[in-house]
Amino acid sequence: MQKLKKEIMKAMRMATPKDTGNLAYSSMRGYVTNKGIKVIYDGRRAPYGKILNQTLYRTVKTGNYKRVKKNKHFGWNNRAQMNGLKAVMEHFGYRKSKRFDTKQNYRFPLDSKEGAAARRKRYLKTLNNSAIQRYERENKV
């Protein structure tokens, strides 16, 4: 079960944005339970993950004019889930299929001090982000 969990998490990380590594490495958690394997993205650790997946186009103000910018990470959550599903299917003997890969590299080694500092800095920056705070206020469950 642990081996399958690692395969699933590795496949899901391929489709997750890795700009600072916080969303892909720090906020992703996997658990083996009595009912199976549970993989979650911690919204407190990387709350911008919801916003990255929301809109395909967004309005950006640059200087005196506004322009529309495409969100390059749109749909990352669905692609990550499909990669996880493909990993499970391959584990149970189905044919191998192509997985989505963002082809992004994390700038720091995972177990280095620089990587931990970069993830911590990104996490602290998101706590003060007004767009995330507005999203949390408007979408209370």
HELIX and SHEET records of a PDB file:
HELIX    1   1 GLN A    2  ALA A   15  1                                  14    
HELIX    2   2 ASN A   22  SER A   26  3                                   5    
HELIX    3   3 TYR A   48  LEU A   52  1                                   5    
HELIX    4   4 TRP A   76  HIS A   91  1                                  16    
HELIX    5   5 LYS A  113  LEU A  127  1                                  15    
HELIX    6   6 SER A  130  GLU A  138  1                                   9    
SHEET    1   A 2 MET A  28  VAL A  32  0                                        
SHEET    2   A 2 ILE A  37  TYR A  41 -1                                        
SHEET    1   B 2 TYR A  57  THR A  62  0                                        
SHEET    2   B 2 TYR A  65  LYS A  70 -1                                        
END                                                                             
